[in-house]
Amino acid sequence: MLAETGDDDEDIPNAKTRIGIDSGLTLAVNNGRNGNREPLFLGSAANLAAKLASNWRAEGIFLTNNARKAAGLEEAEAGKEGTTPLSSDQITHCQDIAKLDVSKDEIVKEWRQDNKDNPIGAFEFTRPTPPLRNLDISVLTPGNSRRMEAVSLYADLDGFTKYVATHIDKNAADVVRCFHVIRSELDRVVSSDFGGRRIRFIGDCIHGLLMEGTAYTTYEQDTVSTGTLCAGGLRSSFGLALERLKHNKVDITGLGLAIGFEYGPMTATRLGMQGDRVRCSVSRGVLASEGDKTTVVHVEDTGTWFSTPTSQTAATSMSSSSSRVR
């Protein structure tokens, strides 16, 4: 479908897609506080599917051997599930088994008709006034988007996939309780303590934006300094959350926190059809901060990992702020 519709706009290259699929026991939760709830699936199946989709570059549909076995397909060679896409014959076999009541041609036809009836408006960006915690994301649309120089920050629960796999059978309630406590605490640190704005939760990861300055200017070093202090605050609150959970006899073995952030031009908007829009922030800085949390330094006493920002502004300000993080 994407290959067929990609030529409709000469300014936008055809989308390249990679799909990961796994089969297994998962927990479906609608996590968060009133007005800020987000559906989520917890379990190794959800995480392995996501890793199959994101950890390699080749296009195609990739299944774990668990999923291949459940679908009656030949298993891939051990260790090569991420590099062995489904063949055309295997995809056709799955289509025949599924007996879908819709075809690609029908979807493409309806998509084009929907675009005709509800054309996508032009993107227009304005600058928000800090603190970003006052940014009302619910009113954002492509024609009412935000752009500013800010810090993009990711905080990711490390070891949570294994934690869920260990406890999902006998202590599912503790898994959800642990997840809710830690995510809520991280969200409050970003917004309440440092004036930032959570863009969204992505699985066991929180993505937020922070900015210091005025409606017209971002104070670069102050912004990165706040980002550095926020990373320290996340580390501290994460440690406190683990202490509270342990005190209430919730196992916390193997859990850590990976933090990455970067400074640069950032965006904030919501994409999708009216009534079904999703939050979105895309920029080089967002991609850098997301990647940074995978190349981090371990802090032994708290099970926490920190990244080193790639931009010179971030690195300089982080150096001058490091003494205040401890």
VENQUI-V780477 format. One record per pair of residues at least 24 apart in sequence whose ideal C-beta (glycine too) atoms are under 10 Angstrom apart, sorted by sequence separation. I is the first residue (numbers start at 1). J is the second residue. D is the distance in Angstrom with one decimal. If there is no record, write none. Layout:
# VENQUI-V780477
<<I & J & D> <I & J & D>>
This chain:
# VENQUI-V780477
<<21 & 45 & 9.0> <22 & 46 & 7.6> <24 & 48 & 7.9> <58 & 82 & 8.6> <60 & 84 & 8.8> <61 & 85 & 5.8> <62 & 86 & 7.5> <123 & 147 & 9.6> <182 & 206 & 9.5> <235 & 259 & 7.1> <261 & 285 & 8.9> <262 & 286 & 7.7> <264 & 288 & 7.5> <285 & 309 & 9.5> <22 & 47 & 8.3> <23 & 48 & 9.5> <24 & 49 & 9.3> <56 & 81 & 10.0> <58 & 83 & 6.8> <60 & 85 & 3.0> <61 & 86 & 4.6> <72 & 97 & 7.8> <157 & 182 & 6.5> <179 & 204 & 7.0> <234 & 259 & 5.9> <262 & 287 & 8.5> <263 & 288 & 9.3> <264 & 289 & 9.1> <285 & 310 & 9.2> <289 & 314 & 9.5> <20 & 46 & 10.0> <22 & 48 & 4.3> <23 & 49 & 8.9> <56 & 82 & 4.9> <58 & 84 & 9.8> <59 & 85 & 7.7> <60 & 86 & 6.8> <61 & 87 & 9.8> <71 & 97 & 7.7> <157 & 183 & 8.2> <208 & 234 & 9.6> <231 & 257 & 9.7> <262 & 288 & 4.1> <263 & 289 & 8.9> <284 & 310 & 9.8> <285 & 311 & 7.8> <288 & 314 & 9.3> <20 & 47 & 9.9> <21 & 48 & 9.1> <22 & 49 & 4.3> <55 & 82 & 6.2> <56 & 83 & 6.4> <58 & 85 & 7.0> <60 & 87 & 9.4> <63 & 90 & 9.0> <71 & 98 & 9.7> <155 & 182 & 9.6> <232 & 259 & 9.2> <261 & 288 & 8.9> <262 & 289 & 4.1> <284 & 311 & 9.8> <20 & 48 & 7.4> <21 & 49 & 5.5> <22 & 50 & 8.9> <54 & 82 & 9.8> <155 & 183 & 9.5> <206 & 234 & 8.6> <231 & 259 & 4.8> <260 & 288 & 8.0> <261 & 289 & 5.0> <262 & 290 & 8.8> <20 & 49 & 4.4> <22 & 51 & 9.0> <52 & 81 & 6.7> <53 & 82 & 9.4> <56 & 85 & 9.9> <61 & 90 & 8.6> <157 & 186 & 8.8> <230 & 259 & 8.9> <231 & 260 & 8.8> <260 & 289 & 5.0> <261 & 290 & 9.9> <262 & 291 & 8.8> <285 & 314 & 9.2> <19 & 49 & 8.6> <20 & 50 & 6.3> <22 & 52 & 7.0> <51 & 81 & 9.9> <52 & 82 & 5.6> <61 & 91 & 6.8> <156 & 186 & 9.9> <196 & 226 & 8.0> <231 & 261 & 6.4> <259 & 289 & 9.3> <260 & 290 & 6.8> <262 & 292 & 6.3> <20 & 51 & 6.7> <21 & 52 & 7.1> <51 & 82 & 7.7> <60 & 91 & 9.5> <63 & 94 & 9.7> <155 & 186 & 5.4> <195 & 226 & 7.6> <196 & 227 & 8.5> <230 & 261 & 8.0> <260 & 291 & 7.1> <261 & 292 & 6.9> <20 & 52 & 2.8> <21 & 53 & 8.6> <155 & 187 & 9.7> <194 & 226 & 5.8> <227 & 259 & 9.8> <260 & 292 & 3.1> <261 & 293 & 8.6> <19 & 52 & 8.1> <20 & 53 & 3.4> <48 & 81 & 8.8> <61 & 94 & 8.9> <194 & 227 & 8.2> <228 & 261 & 8.0> <259 & 292 & 8.5> <260 & 293 & 3.3> <18 & 52 & 8.1> <19 & 53 & 6.0> <20 & 54 & 7.4> <48 & 82 & 9.9> <155 & 189 & 8.6> <196 & 230 & 6.6> <227 & 261 & 4.9> <258 & 292 & 9.0> <259 & 293 & 6.2> <260 & 294 & 7.5> <18 & 53 & 5.4> <20 & 55 & 8.6> <155 & 190 & 8.1> <194 & 229 & 6.8> <195 & 230 & 9.2> <227 & 262 & 8.8> <258 & 293 & 4.4> <260 & 295 & 8.0> <17 & 53 & 9.0> <18 & 54 & 7.7> <20 & 56 & 9.2> <193 & 229 & 8.9> <194 & 230 & 4.3> <227 & 263 & 7.1> <257 & 293 & 9.4> <258 & 294 & 7.2> <260 & 296 & 6.7> <18 & 55 & 9.5> <153 & 190 & 7.1> <193 & 230 & 7.4> <194 & 231 & 9.7> <224 & 261 & 8.2> <258 & 295 & 9.4> <259 & 296 & 7.1> <18 & 56 & 7.1> <224 & 262 & 9.3> <258 & 296 & 5.2> <18 & 57 & 7.6> <194 & 233 & 6.5> <224 & 263 & 5.1> <257 & 296 & 9.6> <258 & 297 & 10.0> <18 & 58 & 6.9> <19 & 59 & 9.0> <20 & 60 & 10.0> <21 & 61 & 7.0> <22 & 62 & 9.6> <23 & 63 & 8.3> <24 & 64 & 8.5> <164 & 204 & 8.8> <190 & 230 & 6.4> <193 & 233 & 5.5> <194 & 234 & 9.2> <223 & 263 & 6.5> <256 & 296 & 9.7> <258 & 298 & 9.2> <259 & 299 & 9.8> <16 & 57 & 8.6> <18 & 59 & 5.5> <19 & 60 & 7.4> <20 & 61 & 8.3> <21 & 62 & 7.1> <22 & 63 & 7.3> <23 & 64 & 7.4> <153 & 194 & 9.3> <163 & 204 & 9.3> <189 & 230 & 6.7> <193 & 234 & 9.3> <16 & 58 & 9.4> <17 & 59 & 6.1> <18 & 60 & 6.4> <19 & 61 & 4.7> <20 & 62 & 5.4> <21 & 63 & 4.8> <22 & 64 & 4.3> <23 & 65 & 9.8> <24 & 66 & 6.0> <161 & 203 & 9.3> <189 & 231 & 9.6> <221 & 263 & 9.5> <256 & 298 & 7.8> <257 & 299 & 9.1> <16 & 59 & 5.4> <17 & 60 & 8.4> <18 & 61 & 8.2> <19 & 62 & 6.8> <20 & 63 & 7.9> <21 & 64 & 7.2> <22 & 65 & 9.3> <23 & 66 & 5.1> <24 & 67 & 8.4> <151 & 194 & 9.8> <153 & 196 & 7.2> <160 & 203 & 8.4> <161 & 204 & 8.0> <189 & 232 & 9.7> <190 & 233 & 8.5> <193 & 236 & 9.8> <220 & 263 & 6.9> <256 & 299 & 9.1> <15 & 59 & 9.7> <17 & 61 & 8.9> <18 & 62 & 7.0> <19 & 63 & 9.1> <20 & 64 & 8.0> <22 & 66 & 5.9> <23 & 67 & 4.3> <160 & 204 & 4.5> <189 & 233 & 4.8> <190 & 234 & 7.6> <193 & 237 & 8.2> <21 & 66 & 9.5> <22 & 67 & 5.1> <23 & 68 & 8.8> <151 & 196 & 8.0> <153 & 198 & 9.8> <159 & 204 & 9.6> <160 & 205 & 9.4> <188 & 233 & 9.7> <189 & 234 & 5.2> <218 & 263 & 9.0> <257 & 302 & 7.6> <258 & 303 & 10.0> <259 & 304 & 7.1> <260 & 305 & 8.7> <261 & 306 & 9.2> <262 & 307 & 8.6> <264 & 309 & 9.7> <21 & 67 & 4.9> <22 & 68 & 9.8> <23 & 69 & 8.0> <24 & 70 & 8.9> <150 & 196 & 8.7> <153 & 199 & 9.8> <156 & 202 & 8.6> <157 & 203 & 8.5> <158 & 204 & 8.8> <189 & 235 & 9.5> <256 & 302 & 8.2> <257 & 303 & 6.8> <258 & 304 & 7.9> <259 & 305 & 6.6> <260 & 306 & 8.1> <261 & 307 & 7.1> <263 & 309 & 6.7> <264 & 310 & 9.4> <20 & 67 & 9.2> <21 & 68 & 9.0> <23 & 70 & 4.3> <150 & 197 & 9.2> <152 & 199 & 8.5> <156 & 203 & 8.4> <157 & 204 & 4.0> <158 & 205 & 9.9> <186 & 233 & 9.4> <189 & 236 & 8.3> <190 & 237 & 10.0> <218 & 265 & 9.6> <256 & 303 & 3.9> <257 & 304 & 4.7> <258 & 305 & 4.2> <259 & 306 & 5.4> <260 & 307 & 3.8> <261 & 308 & 9.9> <262 & 309 & 5.4> <263 & 310 & 9.3> <264 & 311 & 6.2> <22 & 70 & 9.3> <23 & 71 & 7.9> <154 & 202 & 8.4> <156 & 204 & 6.5> <157 & 205 & 7.1> <186 & 234 & 5.8> <189 & 237 & 5.0> <218 & 266 & 9.7> <255 & 303 & 6.4> <256 & 304 & 6.4> <257 & 305 & 6.7> <258 & 306 & 8.2> <259 & 307 & 6.5> <260 & 308 & 9.0> <261 & 309 & 6.1> <262 & 310 & 6.2> <263 & 311 & 5.2> <21 & 70 & 9.6> <155 & 204 & 9.6> <156 & 205 & 4.1> <157 & 206 & 9.1> <185 & 234 & 8.6> <188 & 237 & 7.6> <189 & 238 & 8.7> <254 & 303 & 8.4> <256 & 305 & 6.3> <257 & 306 & 9.3> <258 & 307 & 7.7> <260 & 309 & 8.2> <262 & 311 & 6.2> <263 & 312 & 9.4> <264 & 313 & 8.4> <21 & 71 & 8.7> <155 & 205 & 6.8> <156 & 206 & 8.0> <260 & 310 & 9.8> <263 & 313 & 5.3> <264 & 314 & 8.5> <146 & 197 & 9.8> <154 & 205 & 5.9> <155 & 206 & 5.1> <156 & 207 & 9.5> <186 & 237 & 6.8> <204 & 255 & 9.8> <210 & 261 & 8.4> <252 & 303 & 8.8> <262 & 313 & 9.7> <263 & 314 & 4.4> <154 & 206 & 7.3> <155 & 207 & 8.4> <185 & 237 & 4.8> <186 & 238 & 7.0> <209 & 261 & 9.9> <211 & 263 & 9.7> <262 & 314 & 6.1> <263 & 315 & 9.4> <153 & 206 & 8.2> <154 & 207 & 5.5> <155 & 208 & 8.0> <185 & 238 & 7.1> <205 & 258 & 8.6> <206 & 259 & 10.0> <208 & 261 & 9.1> <210 & 263 & 9.5> <261 & 314 & 7.2> <153 & 207 & 7.3> <154 & 208 & 8.2> <263 & 317 & 7.8> <152 & 207 & 7.2> <153 & 208 & 5.1> <182 & 237 & 8.8> <185 & 240 & 7.4> <186 & 241 & 8.4> <205 & 260 & 9.9> <211 & 266 & 8.1> <263 & 318 & 9.5> <3 & 59 & 9.7> <152 & 208 & 7.8> <153 & 209 & 7.4> <182 & 238 & 6.7> <185 & 241 & 4.7> <210 & 266 & 9.6> <2 & 59 & 9.9> <133 & 190 & 8.2> <134 & 191 & 9.8> <151 & 208 & 8.6> <152 & 209 & 5.9> <153 & 210 & 6.4> <184 & 241 & 8.7> <185 & 242 & 9.9> <209 & 266 & 5.6> <261 & 318 & 8.7> <132 & 190 & 9.4> <133 & 191 & 4.6> <150 & 208 & 9.7> <151 & 209 & 6.8> <152 & 210 & 8.4> <183 & 241 & 9.5> <209 & 267 & 9.3> <22 & 81 & 9.2> <132 & 191 & 8.6> <133 & 192 & 7.5> <150 & 209 & 4.9> <151 & 210 & 4.6> <182 & 241 & 5.1> <185 & 244 & 9.0> <209 & 268 & 6.6> <131 & 191 & 8.9> <133 & 193 & 9.9> <137 & 197 & 7.3> <150 & 210 & 6.2> <151 & 211 & 7.1> <181 & 241 & 5.4> <182 & 242 & 8.0> <239 & 299 & 9.7> <242 & 302 & 8.2> <20 & 81 & 9.1> <133 & 194 & 8.5> <134 & 195 & 8.4> <135 & 196 & 9.6> <136 & 197 & 9.7> <137 & 198 & 8.9> <148 & 209 & 8.3> <150 & 211 & 4.0> <151 & 212 & 9.0> <181 & 242 & 9.2> <242 & 303 & 7.7> <20 & 82 & 8.1> <132 & 194 & 9.6> <133 & 195 & 5.0> <135 & 197 & 5.0> <137 & 199 & 7.6> <149 & 211 & 7.3> <150 & 212 & 8.9> <182 & 244 & 10.0> <227 & 289 & 9.4> <239 & 301 & 8.1> <240 & 302 & 9.9> <131 & 194 & 8.4> <132 & 195 & 6.6> <133 & 196 & 6.2> <134 & 197 & 8.2> <137 & 200 & 9.1> <146 & 209 & 9.2> <148 & 211 & 5.9> <150 & 213 & 9.0> <178 & 241 & 8.6> <181 & 244 & 7.1> <182 & 245 & 8.0> <239 & 302 & 4.6> <18 & 82 & 9.6> <131 & 195 & 3.2> <132 & 196 & 5.6> <133 & 197 & 5.4> <135 & 199 & 9.7> <149 & 213 & 8.2> <178 & 242 & 9.0> <181 & 245 & 6.1> <235 & 299 & 6.9> <238 & 302 & 6.9> <239 & 303 & 8.0> <21 & 86 & 9.1> <130 & 195 & 6.9> <131 & 196 & 7.4> <132 & 197 & 4.0> <133 & 198 & 8.8> <148 & 213 & 8.4> <238 & 303 & 8.0> <239 & 304 & 7.5> <19 & 85 & 9.1> <130 & 196 & 9.5> <131 & 197 & 8.1> <132 & 198 & 9.6> <235 & 301 & 9.8> <236 & 302 & 8.1> <238 & 304 & 6.4> <18 & 85 & 8.7> <19 & 86 & 9.2> <130 & 197 & 9.8> <132 & 199 & 9.7> <148 & 215 & 9.5> <151 & 218 & 9.5> <178 & 245 & 5.7> <181 & 248 & 9.2> <199 & 266 & 9.3> <235 & 302 & 5.8> <149 & 217 & 8.8> <150 & 218 & 6.6> <177 & 245 & 7.6> <199 & 267 & 9.9> <235 & 303 & 9.5> <236 & 304 & 9.2> <128 & 197 & 8.8> <148 & 217 & 9.8> <149 & 218 & 4.0> <151 & 220 & 9.7> <181 & 250 & 8.3> <199 & 268 & 6.6> <235 & 304 & 4.5> <148 & 218 & 6.1> <149 & 219 & 9.4> <178 & 248 & 9.9> <182 & 252 & 9.3> <199 & 269 & 9.9> <234 & 304 & 8.1> <235 & 305 & 9.3> <149 & 220 & 7.0> <174 & 245 & 8.5> <177 & 248 & 8.3> <186 & 257 & 8.3> <197 & 268 & 7.5> <235 & 306 & 7.7> <151 & 223 & 5.5> <178 & 250 & 5.6> <207 & 279 & 9.1> <209 & 281 & 6.6> <232 & 304 & 9.5> <234 & 306 & 9.8> <150 & 223 & 6.4> <151 & 224 & 6.1> <153 & 226 & 9.9> <177 & 250 & 6.1> <178 & 251 & 8.2> <182 & 255 & 7.9> <186 & 259 & 9.8> <208 & 281 & 9.3> <231 & 304 & 9.0> <135 & 209 & 8.3> <149 & 223 & 7.4> <150 & 224 & 9.8> <151 & 225 & 9.6> <153 & 227 & 5.9> <174 & 248 & 9.3> <178 & 252 & 7.0> <207 & 281 & 7.0> <232 & 306 & 8.9> <133 & 208 & 9.5> <148 & 223 & 9.7> <151 & 226 & 7.2> <152 & 227 & 8.7> <153 & 228 & 9.9> <155 & 230 & 9.1> <174 & 249 & 8.7> <175 & 250 & 9.2> <182 & 257 & 8.4> <231 & 306 & 6.3> <132 & 208 & 8.4> <133 & 209 & 9.8> <135 & 211 & 9.5> <150 & 226 & 9.9> <151 & 227 & 3.7> <155 & 231 & 8.0> <174 & 250 & 4.9> <175 & 251 & 9.7> <209 & 285 & 9.5> <231 & 307 & 8.8> <132 & 209 & 5.5> <133 & 210 & 9.2> <150 & 227 & 8.8> <151 & 228 & 8.9> <153 & 230 & 6.4> <173 & 250 & 9.3> <174 & 251 & 6.7> <178 & 255 & 7.7> <209 & 286 & 8.8> <132 & 210 & 6.5> <153 & 231 & 7.1> <174 & 252 & 9.6> <200 & 278 & 7.7> <201 & 279 & 9.8> <228 & 306 & 9.3> <131 & 210 & 8.3> <132 & 211 & 5.4> <151 & 230 & 8.0> <155 & 234 & 5.1> <171 & 250 & 8.3> <200 & 279 & 4.6> <207 & 286 & 7.6> <130 & 210 & 8.6> <131 & 211 & 7.5> <132 & 212 & 9.7> <151 & 231 & 9.6> <155 & 235 & 9.1> <171 & 251 & 7.3> <199 & 279 & 5.4> <200 & 280 & 8.1> <209 & 289 & 9.8> <128 & 209 & 9.4> <130 & 211 & 4.8> <131 & 212 & 8.1> <153 & 234 & 8.2> <157 & 238 & 8.7> <198 & 279 & 8.9> <199 & 280 & 7.7> <200 & 281 & 8.1> <208 & 289 & 9.8> <228 & 309 & 8.8> <129 & 211 & 9.4> <130 & 212 & 6.2> <131 & 213 & 9.9> <155 & 237 & 9.9> <197 & 279 & 9.9> <199 & 281 & 4.7> <207 & 289 & 8.1> <227 & 309 & 8.2> <128 & 211 & 7.7> <130 & 213 & 5.7> <155 & 238 & 8.0> <167 & 250 & 9.4> <207 & 290 & 7.6> <127 & 211 & 9.7> <129 & 213 & 9.0> <130 & 214 & 7.2> <167 & 251 & 6.8> <197 & 281 & 9.5> <129 & 214 & 7.2> <130 & 215 & 7.9> <166 & 251 & 8.1> <205 & 290 & 8.4> <224 & 309 & 7.3> <127 & 213 & 9.7> <129 & 215 & 4.1> <167 & 253 & 9.7> <228 & 314 & 8.5> <127 & 214 & 9.5> <128 & 215 & 7.6> <129 & 216 & 9.1> <166 & 253 & 8.0> <199 & 286 & 8.7> <224 & 311 & 8.3> <227 & 314 & 7.5> <231 & 318 & 8.6> <127 & 215 & 6.3> <130 & 218 & 8.1> <163 & 251 & 8.2> <166 & 254 & 7.9> <202 & 290 & 8.7> <205 & 293 & 7.8> <126 & 215 & 9.6> <127 & 216 & 7.3> <130 & 219 & 9.1> <163 & 252 & 8.3> <224 & 313 & 6.0> <225 & 314 & 9.9> <228 & 317 & 6.7> <232 & 321 & 8.6> <236 & 325 & 9.0> <127 & 217 & 9.3> <163 & 253 & 7.6> <223 & 313 & 8.6> <224 & 314 & 4.9> <227 & 317 & 7.9> <228 & 318 & 4.8> <231 & 321 & 9.4> <232 & 322 & 8.7> <235 & 325 & 7.9> <236 & 326 & 9.8> <127 & 218 & 8.9> <162 & 253 & 9.5> <163 & 254 & 5.7> <220 & 311 & 9.5> <223 & 314 & 9.2> <224 & 315 & 8.6> <225 & 316 & 10.0> <226 & 317 & 9.1> <227 & 318 & 7.9> <228 & 319 & 9.0> <235 & 326 & 9.8> <130 & 222 & 10.0> <162 & 254 & 6.0> <163 & 255 & 5.9> <221 & 313 & 7.1> <224 & 316 & 7.8> <225 & 317 & 5.1> <228 & 320 & 8.7> <229 & 321 & 6.2> <232 & 324 & 7.5> <233 & 325 & 8.4> <130 & 223 & 8.8> <159 & 252 & 9.8> <161 & 254 & 10.0> <162 & 255 & 9.3> <220 & 313 & 5.1> <221 & 314 & 9.6> <224 & 317 & 3.4> <225 & 318 & 8.0> <228 & 321 & 4.1> <229 & 322 & 9.8> <232 & 325 & 3.3> <159 & 253 & 8.6> <160 & 254 & 8.6> <220 & 314 & 8.9> <223 & 317 & 7.8> <224 & 318 & 6.3> <227 & 321 & 8.5> <228 & 322 & 6.8> <231 & 325 & 6.9> <232 & 326 & 7.3> <131 & 226 & 9.5> <159 & 254 & 4.3> <160 & 255 & 6.6> <221 & 316 & 7.2> <222 & 317 & 8.0> <224 & 319 & 9.9> <225 & 320 & 6.9> <226 & 321 & 8.4> <229 & 324 & 6.1> <230 & 325 & 9.4> <130 & 226 & 9.8> <158 & 254 & 8.6> <159 & 255 & 5.2> <160 & 256 & 8.9> <220 & 316 & 9.2> <221 & 317 & 4.6> <224 & 320 & 9.0> <225 & 321 & 4.3> <228 & 324 & 7.9> <229 & 325 & 6.1> <158 & 255 & 7.2> <159 & 256 & 5.4> <160 & 257 & 10.0> <220 & 317 & 7.3> <221 & 318 & 10.0> <224 & 321 & 7.5> <225 & 322 & 9.9> <228 & 325 & 6.0> <157 & 255 & 6.5> <158 & 256 & 3.8> <159 & 257 & 9.4> <157 & 256 & 7.6> <158 & 257 & 6.3> <159 & 258 & 9.6> <221 & 320 & 7.4> <222 & 321 & 9.8> <225 & 324 & 8.0> <4 & 104 & 7.5> <8 & 108 & 9.9> <156 & 256 & 9.2> <157 & 257 & 6.5> <158 & 258 & 4.8> <221 & 321 & 8.8> <225 & 325 & 9.9> <3 & 104 & 10.0> <4 & 105 & 8.8> <36 & 137 & 10.0> <156 & 257 & 7.2> <157 & 258 & 8.0> <158 & 259 & 9.9> <5 & 107 & 9.3> <155 & 257 & 6.1> <156 & 258 & 4.6> <1 & 104 & 5.3> <4 & 107 & 9.7> <5 & 108 & 6.0> <8 & 111 & 9.4> <35 & 138 & 8.9> <155 & 258 & 7.3> <156 & 259 & 7.7> <1 & 105 & 9.1> <4 & 108 & 5.7> <8 & 112 & 7.6> <154 & 258 & 8.0> <155 & 259 & 5.0> <156 & 260 & 7.9> <154 & 259 & 7.1> <155 & 260 & 8.2> <1 & 107 & 5.7> <2 & 108 & 9.8> <5 & 111 & 6.4> <153 & 259 & 7.2> <154 & 260 & 4.9> <155 & 261 & 9.0> <1 & 108 & 5.7> <4 & 111 & 9.7> <5 & 112 & 7.5> <8 & 115 & 7.9> <153 & 260 & 7.4> <154 & 261 & 7.0> <4 & 112 & 10.0> <152 & 260 & 8.8> <153 & 261 & 4.1> <154 & 262 & 9.1> <152 & 261 & 6.3> <153 & 262 & 8.3> <1 & 111 & 7.7> <5 & 115 & 9.1> <51 & 161 & 8.7> <151 & 261 & 5.4> <152 & 262 & 5.6> <153 & 263 & 10.0> <9 & 120 & 9.5> <50 & 161 & 9.5> <151 & 262 & 7.1> <152 & 263 & 7.9> <150 & 262 & 9.9> <151 & 263 & 5.2> <152 & 264 & 7.6> <47 & 160 & 8.0> <48 & 161 & 7.8> <150 & 263 & 7.3> <151 & 264 & 8.6> <152 & 265 & 10.0> <47 & 161 & 4.2> <149 & 263 & 7.2> <150 & 264 & 8.0> <152 & 266 & 5.7> <46 & 161 & 8.7> <47 & 162 & 9.3> <149 & 264 & 6.7> <150 & 265 & 8.2> <151 & 266 & 8.0> <152 & 267 & 10.0> <45 & 161 & 9.9> <149 & 265 & 5.7> <150 & 266 & 4.5> <44 & 161 & 5.6> <47 & 164 & 7.8> <48 & 165 & 9.9> <148 & 265 & 7.5> <149 & 266 & 7.1> <150 & 267 & 9.6> <42 & 160 & 8.3> <43 & 161 & 8.3> <44 & 162 & 7.9> <46 & 164 & 8.7> <47 & 165 & 8.8> <147 & 265 & 6.7> <148 & 266 & 6.0> <150 & 268 & 9.0> <42 & 161 & 9.2> <45 & 164 & 9.8> <147 & 266 & 7.1> <148 & 267 & 8.3> <44 & 164 & 6.5> <45 & 165 & 9.4> <146 & 266 & 8.4> <147 & 267 & 5.1> <148 & 268 & 8.3> <42 & 163 & 9.7> <43 & 164 & 5.4> <44 & 165 & 4.5> <146 & 267 & 6.7> <147 & 268 & 7.9> <42 & 164 & 5.3> <43 & 165 & 7.2> <44 & 166 & 9.8> <145 & 267 & 6.3> <146 & 268 & 4.4> <147 & 269 & 9.0> <45 & 168 & 10.0> <145 & 268 & 6.8> <146 & 269 & 7.0> <44 & 168 & 8.1> <145 & 269 & 3.7> <43 & 168 & 5.9> <144 & 269 & 7.9> <145 & 270 & 8.4> <42 & 168 & 7.6> <143 & 269 & 9.3> <144 & 270 & 9.0> <145 & 271 & 9.5> <140 & 267 & 9.9> <142 & 269 & 6.3> <140 & 268 & 6.4> <141 & 269 & 7.1> <142 & 270 & 8.1> <43 & 172 & 9.7> <140 & 269 & 5.0> <141 & 270 & 6.2> <142 & 271 & 6.9> <152 & 281 & 7.1> <42 & 172 & 8.9> <140 & 270 & 4.6> <141 & 271 & 8.7> <142 & 272 & 9.6> <137 & 268 & 6.8> <139 & 270 & 8.7> <140 & 271 & 9.3> <141 & 272 & 9.6> <150 & 281 & 9.4> <152 & 283 & 7.2> <43 & 175 & 8.8> <137 & 269 & 8.7> <138 & 270 & 8.0> <152 & 284 & 9.6> <154 & 286 & 8.7> <42 & 175 & 6.3> <135 & 268 & 6.7> <137 & 270 & 6.7> <141 & 274 & 8.2> <150 & 283 & 9.4> <152 & 285 & 4.9> <153 & 286 & 9.9> <42 & 176 & 7.4> <132 & 266 & 9.5> <151 & 285 & 8.0> <152 & 286 & 4.7> <154 & 288 & 9.9> <156 & 290 & 8.9> <142 & 277 & 9.3> <145 & 280 & 9.1> <146 & 281 & 9.1> <150 & 285 & 8.0> <152 & 287 & 8.8> <154 & 289 & 5.2> <158 & 293 & 8.8> <40 & 176 & 9.9> <132 & 268 & 8.2> <141 & 277 & 7.2> <145 & 281 & 9.9> <147 & 283 & 8.7> <149 & 285 & 8.9> <152 & 288 & 7.7> <153 & 289 & 6.2> <154 & 290 & 5.3> <158 & 294 & 9.9> <27 & 164 & 7.5> <42 & 179 & 6.6> <140 & 277 & 8.0> <152 & 289 & 4.2> <153 & 290 & 10.0> <154 & 291 & 9.0> <156 & 293 & 5.2> <26 & 164 & 8.6> <142 & 280 & 9.8> <151 & 289 & 7.9> <152 & 290 & 8.0> <154 & 292 & 7.5> <155 & 293 & 7.6> <156 & 294 & 8.5> <158 & 296 & 8.9> <25 & 164 & 9.5> <40 & 179 & 8.4> <138 & 277 & 8.9> <140 & 279 & 7.9> <153 & 292 & 9.7> <154 & 293 & 4.9> <25 & 165 & 9.0> <128 & 268 & 7.6> <137 & 277 & 9.6> <140 & 280 & 8.8> <152 & 292 & 9.6> <153 & 293 & 9.3> <154 & 294 & 9.6> <156 & 296 & 9.4> <158 & 298 & 9.4> <24 & 165 & 8.9> <27 & 168 & 6.5> <138 & 279 & 9.4> <26 & 168 & 7.9> <125 & 267 & 7.0> <137 & 279 & 5.8> <25 & 168 & 5.9> <29 & 172 & 9.9> <40 & 183 & 9.5> <125 & 268 & 9.3> <137 & 280 & 9.8> <24 & 168 & 9.3> <25 & 169 & 7.5> <123 & 267 & 9.1> <125 & 269 & 8.3> <137 & 281 & 9.8> <159 & 303 & 8.1> <27 & 172 & 5.9> <31 & 176 & 7.7> <38 & 183 & 9.6> <124 & 269 & 9.9> <158 & 303 & 7.6> <27 & 173 & 9.7> <29 & 175 & 9.1> <123 & 269 & 7.6> <158 & 304 & 8.7> <25 & 172 & 9.4> <29 & 176 & 5.7> <33 & 180 & 9.4> <158 & 305 & 6.5> <27 & 175 & 6.5> <31 & 179 & 6.7> <32 & 180 & 8.2> <36 & 184 & 9.7> <123 & 271 & 9.9> <27 & 176 & 6.6> <31 & 180 & 5.8> <155 & 304 & 9.5> <156 & 305 & 8.7> <29 & 179 & 7.5> <155 & 305 & 9.9> <29 & 180 & 8.2> <32 & 183 & 7.7> <33 & 184 & 7.1> <36 & 187 & 8.1> <120 & 271 & 9.5> <27 & 179 & 9.0> <31 & 183 & 6.6> <32 & 184 & 7.8> <50 & 202 & 9.2> <31 & 184 & 8.8> <50 & 203 & 6.8> <120 & 273 & 9.8> <154 & 307 & 8.7> <33 & 187 & 8.6> <32 & 187 & 8.2> <33 & 188 & 10.0> <118 & 273 & 6.9> <47 & 203 & 7.2> <118 & 274 & 7.8> <46 & 203 & 7.3> <47 & 204 & 8.3> <46 & 204 & 9.9> <151 & 309 & 8.7> <114 & 273 & 7.9> <151 & 311 & 9.9> <40 & 201 & 7.3> <42 & 203 & 8.4> <36 & 198 & 8.2> <38 & 200 & 7.1> <40 & 202 & 9.4> <41 & 203 & 8.7> <42 & 204 & 8.1> <151 & 313 & 9.9> <38 & 201 & 5.4> <40 & 203 & 6.9> <151 & 314 & 7.6> <38 & 202 & 9.4> <40 & 204 & 8.7> <149 & 313 & 9.3> <36 & 201 & 9.2> <32 & 198 & 9.9> <151 & 317 & 9.5> <32 & 201 & 7.4> <31 & 201 & 7.5> <38 & 278 & 9.7> <38 & 279 & 9.4>>
